[in-house]
Amino acid sequence: MPDIPSSTVDPAAAAHAPQAKPRRMWPGRLVTRIFPSLAFEKNLERQFRQWYAEHVRTRIRNLTWIPIVAMLLAMFAGGPFADLRTAVFGNDPPAPFDFVRFGLILPSCALLLATTYTSLYARWYALSAQIVLPLQAVSLTVLDVLMNAQGYSLNALLLLLALGPFFLLGMSQTQVLRTVCLILAIYGVGGYVGGLDGGQRFFDLAVMVFAAGIGAALHYSLQKSLRHNYLSTQIMSESLNRDALTGIHNRRMFDEHAARMWQQAARTGAPVALLMIDIDHFKAFNDYGGHQAGDACLVKVAAALSRAARRPLDLTARYGGEEFAVLLYDTRRDSVEELCRELHAALAALAIEHPAFTDGQRVTFSIGAACVEPRPERRVEGLIQLADEALYAAKERGRNRTVVMDREYETLRTGVFRVKRRRESVAA
């Protein structure tokens, strides 16, 4: 999966966007009243969960080692651990005990831990945790039944298992509530089936339910605070990366995104394209129409260009003044040429009158496009330079046109321009 984050969601609007409220059956409505949903709008929620999963990944990995090491000590270590095993199970433990500890508990913990070290983590960890934890609850309940005959109980471990998902495993609110409810049900039903239905058992179950309620309240409060901080950070970041006038991305965001996209494309071998777009005779537009009219023109042009960034890894930005840039990931020359024709047509449809001309001439722009296949030894500055040369070539050839360069990239020396530039004059 590409490692470039999407920047197409407005966090402020997404967080307050109206969402459909599905009809909930009881007890779902009761749970919703106690713990109202914290979910963002769909796209922002997906981004938050991706961020949150990586945010807690190291913590999950480190904490998962703790029960694994503890179980290894309890199962294999000598000294007091060996004496405890002998006291509980004797010198020849029953077969069900060996099956549960070696066939279920230890392998499931190891599988969960291994997931945090692989690329499967983002997609499968939360689902795996919702399967592994109830499976461990079944295993510990079976062990509790077996050990009860020897006068021992695992209630304390089951209590930790019921609280663990709230603080250790990084699951969402819905996932953790579903998992803990299932663990409590397994403990209650498993004990009853195993013949452990005395008063102590009911008391232990009541304590677990009470502890789970406290854990749920704390988890909800922490999640609410975490989401609030995440949203504030996203809004601040979005405002820093947006052009105040046009609302599209600014030069800062362009530079950061271009560098990331170049590295990603160099790894995957995907072609990239850059469109440098300059409004023709814009200085004359400001001189004759005033800067307010010029600002209005820039806003309209930016809106038309923003439609070019249709995919998550594409980006449209105001490069500076009357110049714009469009970055396109995994895009070849034929697609670029078609897109440029569409952009010229979109600007023509706006029919923005140019105040510097009395013959009804409309505002146009020139496009310089560069299409290259990035290589690790080359830099993104070469892509920008090639698009810049194509733009000036379009200006030299009469404006209101597109020039696409691709083969020229092989002989390009970054920082050395081959196109002779000339200053645009009002009369030109």
C-alpha positions in Angstrom: 0.0 0.0 0.0 1.5 3.4 -0.8 2.8 5.3 2.2 1.6 8.7 1.1 -1.3 9.9 3.2 -4.4 11.2 1.5 -5.1 14.9 2.0 -8.4 15.2 0.2 -10.6 15.2 3.4 -11.4 18.4 5.1 -11.3 17.3 8.8 -13.4 20.2 10.1 -16.2 19.5 7.6 -15.9 15.8 7.9 -16.1 15.7 11.7 -19.4 17.6 11.6 -20.9 16.0 8.5 -24.4 14.6 9.0 -24.3 10.8 9.2 -27.1 8.4 8.7 -28.4 7.0 12.0 -29.4 3.4 11.5 -32.1 2.0 13.7 -30.6 0.1 16.6 -32.2 -2.8 18.4 -32.2 -3.0 22.2 -29.7 -3.4 23.9 -27.8 -1.5 21.2 -29.8 1.6 21.9 -29.0 1.4 25.6 -25.2 1.1 24.9 -25.4 4.0 22.4 -27.0 6.2 25.0 -24.4 5.4 27.6 -21.5 5.6 25.2 -22.5 7.8 22.2 -20.6 6.9 19.0 -17.3 8.7 18.5 -16.9 7.9 14.8 -16.0 10.6 12.4 -17.2 10.9 8.8 -16.3 7.8 6.8 -13.1 9.0 5.1 -11.8 10.8 8.2 -12.6 7.8 10.4 -10.6 5.6 8.0 -7.6 8.0 8.2 -7.9 8.1 12.0 -7.9 4.3 12.4 -4.9 4.0 10.2 -3.0 6.6 12.2 -4.2 5.1 15.5 -3.1 1.6 14.5 0.4 2.8 13.8 0.4 5.1 16.9 -0.1 2.1 19.3 1.8 -0.5 17.3 5.0 -0.4 19.4 3.0 -0.3 22.6 1.0 -3.3 21.6 4.1 -5.2 20.6 5.9 -4.5 23.8 2.9 -5.4 26.0 2.2 -8.6 24.1 5.6 -9.8 25.1 4.7 -9.6 28.8 2.0 -12.4 28.9 4.2 -14.6 26.5 7.2 -14.3 28.8 5.0 -14.9 31.9 3.5 -18.0 30.3 6.9 -19.4 29.3 8.2 -18.9 32.8 5.1 -20.6 34.3 5.2 -23.5 31.8 9.0 -24.2 31.7 11.0 -22.4 34.4 12.4 -24.3 37.3 12.5 -23.4 41.0 9.2 -22.1 42.5 7.5 -22.3 39.1 8.2 -26.0 38.9 7.0 -26.5 42.4 3.8 -24.7 41.6 3.2 -26.9 38.5 3.8 -30.0 40.5 1.5 -28.9 43.3 -1.4 -28.1 40.9 -1.1 -30.8 38.3 1.3 -33.3 39.8 4.3 -34.8 37.9 2.0 -35.9 35.0 -0.3 -33.0 33.9 -3.6 -34.1 32.3 -3.7 -34.0 28.5 -6.3 -31.3 28.2 -4.0 -29.0 30.2 -1.1 -29.5 27.8 -3.4 -29.1 24.8 -4.8 -25.8 26.1 -1.5 -24.2 27.0 0.6 -25.5 24.1 -2.0 -25.8 21.4 -4.1 -22.7 22.1 -2.8 -20.1 24.5 0.8 -19.9 23.6 0.4 -20.2 19.8 -2.4 -17.6 19.7 -0.3 -15.1 21.6 2.7 -15.7 19.4 0.5 -15.2 16.3 -0.8 -11.9 17.6 2.7 -10.8 18.4 4.0 -11.8 15.0 1.3 -9.8 13.3 2.8 -6.6 14.8 6.1 -7.2 13.0 4.6 -7.7 9.5 2.8 -5.8 6.9 -0.4 -7.7 7.8 -0.7 -5.6 11.0 -2.7 -2.6 9.6 -5.3 -4.9 7.9 -5.6 -7.9 10.2 -4.5 -7.1 13.7 -7.8 -5.7 15.1 -9.7 -8.7 13.6 -7.1 -11.1 15.0 -7.4 -9.6 18.4 -11.1 -10.0 18.4 -10.6 -13.7 17.6 -7.6 -14.4 19.8 -8.9 -12.8 23.0 -12.2 -14.8 23.2 -10.2 -17.9 22.3 -7.9 -17.3 25.2 -11.0 -16.7 27.4 -12.2 -20.2 26.5 -8.8 -21.6 27.2 -8.5 -20.0 30.6 -12.0 -21.0 31.5 -11.1 -24.6 30.7 -8.0 -24.3 32.8 -10.0 -22.7 35.6 -12.3 -25.7 35.6 -9.4 -28.2 35.6 -7.5 -26.3 38.4 -10.6 -25.9 40.6 -10.4 -29.6 41.4 -7.0 -28.9 42.9 -8.2 -25.9 44.9 -6.8 -23.2 42.6 -8.6 -20.5 40.5 -7.6 -18.4 37.5 -10.2 -15.7 38.2 -7.4 -13.0 38.5 -6.1 -13.8 35.0 -9.6 -13.7 33.5 -10.1 -10.3 35.2 -7.0 -9.0 33.5 -8.2 -10.5 30.2 -11.4 -8.6 30.5 -9.6 -5.3 31.2 -6.8 -5.8 28.7 -8.6 -4.8 25.5 -9.5 -1.4 27.0 -6.0 -0.3 27.5 -3.5 -2.6 25.8 -4.7 -3.7 22.4 -5.6 -0.5 20.6 -9.1 -1.6 19.4 -11.9 0.8 18.6 -14.8 1.5 20.9 -17.2 -0.9 19.2 -14.5 -3.6 18.8 -13.5 -3.6 22.4 -17.0 -3.6 23.8 -18.0 -6.5 21.6 -14.8 -8.4 22.6 -15.2 -7.8 26.3 -18.9 -8.8 26.3 -18.0 -12.0 24.6 -15.2 -12.7 27.2 -17.7 -12.2 30.0 -20.2 -14.5 28.4 -17.6 -17.2 27.9 -16.6 -17.0 31.5 -20.1 -17.1 32.8 -21.4 -19.8 30.6 -18.2 -21.8 30.7 -18.2 -21.9 34.5 -21.8 -23.0 34.6 -21.2 -25.8 32.0 -18.1 -26.9 34.0 -20.0 -27.2 37.2 -18.6 -24.1 38.8 -21.9 -22.3 39.6 -21.5 -21.6 43.3 -21.8 -18.3 45.0 -18.1 -17.5 44.6 -18.4 -17.9 40.9 -21.3 -15.4 40.6 -19.4 -13.0 42.9 -16.3 -13.2 40.6 -18.4 -12.7 37.5 -20.1 -9.6 39.1 -16.6 -8.2 39.9 -15.5 -8.8 36.3 -18.6 -7.0 35.0 -18.1 -4.1 37.4 -14.4 -3.8 36.4 -15.3 -4.0 32.7 -17.8 -1.2 33.2 -15.1 1.0 34.7 -12.7 0.0 31.9 -15.3 0.9 29.3 -15.9 4.4 30.9 -12.1 5.1 31.0 -11.6 3.8 27.5 -14.4 6.0 26.2 -12.9 9.0 27.9 -9.4 8.3 26.5 -10.7 7.7 23.0 -12.8 10.9 23.1 -9.7 12.9 24.2 -7.5 11.2 21.6 -9.9 11.9 18.8 -10.3 15.5 19.8 -6.5 16.0 19.8 -6.2 14.2 16.5 -8.9 16.3 14.9 -7.3 19.5 16.2 -4.0 18.5 14.8 -5.5 17.6 11.4 -7.4 20.9 11.2 -4.2 22.9 12.1 -2.2 20.9 9.6 -4.8 21.3 6.9 -4.9 25.1 7.4 -1.1 25.3 7.2 -1.2 23.3 3.9 -3.9 25.3 2.2 -3.6 28.5 0.2 -5.6 31.1 2.0 -7.1 32.7 -1.2 -7.9 29.7 -3.5 -8.5 27.0 -0.9 -6.3 24.4 -2.7 -3.0 23.2 -1.4 -0.1 25.6 -1.1 3.6 25.5 -2.1 4.6 23.9 1.2 2.3 21.0 0.7 3.4 20.6 -2.9 7.1 20.4 -1.9 6.4 17.8 0.7 4.0 15.7 -1.4 6.3 15.8 -4.4 9.2 14.5 -2.4 7.2 11.6 -0.9 5.5 10.8 -4.2 8.9 10.7 -6.0 10.3 8.2 -3.5 7.2 6.1 -3.7 7.3 6.0 -7.5 11.0 5.2 -7.5 10.3 2.2 -5.3 7.3 0.9 -7.3 8.4 1.9 -10.8 5.3 3.9 -11.4 5.4 6.8 -13.9 4.6 10.3 -12.6 3.6 13.5 -14.2 3.7 17.2 -13.3 1.7 20.0 -14.9 2.9 23.5 -14.4 0.1 25.9 -15.3 0.5 29.7 -15.7 -2.3 32.1 -16.5 -1.6 34.1 -19.6 -1.1 37.9 -19.4 -2.1 37.9 -15.7 0.0 41.0 -14.9 -2.0 42.9 -17.5 -5.2 41.4 -15.9 -4.3 43.0 -12.5 -3.2 46.2 -14.1 -6.4 46.7 -16.0 -8.9 44.9 -13.8 -7.5 45.5 -10.3 -6.2 43.0 -7.8 -9.7 42.1 -6.5 -10.8 41.0 -10.0 -7.4 39.2 -10.3 -8.1 37.3 -7.0 -11.5 36.3 -8.2 -10.0 35.0 -11.4 -7.4 32.9 -9.4 -10.2 31.4 -7.3 -12.1 30.3 -10.4 -9.1 28.9 -12.1 -8.1 27.0 -9.0 -11.5 25.5 -8.7 -11.3 24.3 -12.3 -7.9 22.8 -11.8 -8.7 21.1 -8.5 -10.8 18.6 -10.4 -7.7 17.2 -12.0 -6.6 15.6 -8.7 -9.1 12.8 -8.8 -7.2 10.2 -6.9 -5.8 10.1 -3.4 -2.1 10.4 -4.5 -2.8 13.3 -7.0 -2.5 16.8 -5.8 -3.3 20.3 -7.1 -1.5 23.3 -5.6 -1.0 27.0 -6.0 2.7 27.1 -6.9 3.1 30.9 -6.6 1.3 34.0 -7.9 -0.7 33.0 -11.0 1.1 29.7 -11.3 -0.4 26.3 -10.4 0.9 22.8 -10.3 -0.8 19.4 -10.6 1.0 16.2 -9.5 -0.2 12.9 -11.0 0.8 9.5 -9.7 1.0 6.5 -12.0 0.1 8.5 -15.1 1.5 8.2 -18.6 1.7 10.7 -21.5 -1.5 9.9 -23.3 -3.5 10.4 -20.1 -1.7 13.7 -19.5 -2.5 15.0 -22.9 -6.1 14.1 -22.5 -6.3 15.8 -19.1 -4.7 19.0 -20.5 -7.3 19.2 -23.2 -10.0 18.8 -20.5 -8.4 21.6 -18.4 -8.3 24.0 -21.4 -11.9 23.2 -22.1 -12.9 23.7 -18.5 -11.3 27.2 -18.4 -12.9 28.1 -21.7 -16.3 27.2 -20.3 -15.8 29.6 -17.5 -15.5 32.4 -20.1 -13.6 34.8 -17.8 -13.2 38.2 -19.6 -9.7 39.6 -19.8 -10.0 43.4 -19.0 -6.7 44.2 -20.8 -8.2 43.3 -24.2 -11.1 45.2 -25.9 -11.9 42.4 -28.4 -13.6 40.2 -25.9 -10.6 37.9 -25.3 -11.0 35.4 -22.5 -8.6 34.3 -19.9 -6.4 31.4 -20.9 -3.5 29.5 -19.5 -0.4 27.7 -20.7 0.5 24.2 -19.5 4.0 22.7 -19.3 3.8 19.0 -18.6 6.6 16.6 -17.7 6.1 12.8 -17.8 8.9 10.7 -16.3 9.7 7.4 -14.7 11.5 8.2 -11.4 14.8 6.5 -10.6 16.4 6.4 -7.2 19.5 8.1 -8.4 17.5 11.1 -9.8 15.8 13.9 -7.9 12.3 15.3 -7.9 13.9 18.7 -8.8 14.5 17.3 -12.3 10.8 16.7 -12.7 10.0 20.2 -11.7 12.6 21.6 -14.0 11.4 19.6 -17.0 7.8 20.8 -16.4 9.1 24.4 -16.0 11.0 24.1 -19.4 7.8 22.8 -21.0 5.8 25.7 -19.6 8.2 28.3 -21.0 8.2 26.5 -24.3 4.4 26.8 -24.3 4.7 30.5 -23.7 7.2 30.9 -26.4 4.9 29.1 -28.9 2.1 31.6 -28.4 0.4 30.7 -25.0 -2.9 29.1 -24.5 -1.5 25.7 -25.3 0.2 22.6 -23.8 3.7 21.4 -24.3 4.5 17.9 -23.0 8.1 16.7 -22.4 9.2 13.2 -21.6 12.2 12.0 -23.6 14.0 15.2 -22.8 14.3 14.0 -19.3 17.1 11.6 -20.3 19.4 14.4 -21.3 18.3 16.9 -18.7 20.9 18.3 -16.2 19.1 19.3 -13.1 19.6 23.0 -12.4 20.7 23.9 -16.0 17.9 25.3 -18.1 17.9 24.8 -21.8 14.9 27.0 -22.7 15.7 30.6 -23.4 13.3 32.7 -21.2 11.9 36.1 -21.9 10.0 38.4 -19.7 6.3 38.6 -20.4 5.3 42.2 -21.2 1.9 43.8 -21.0 1.8 44.3 -24.8 2.7 40.7 -25.6 
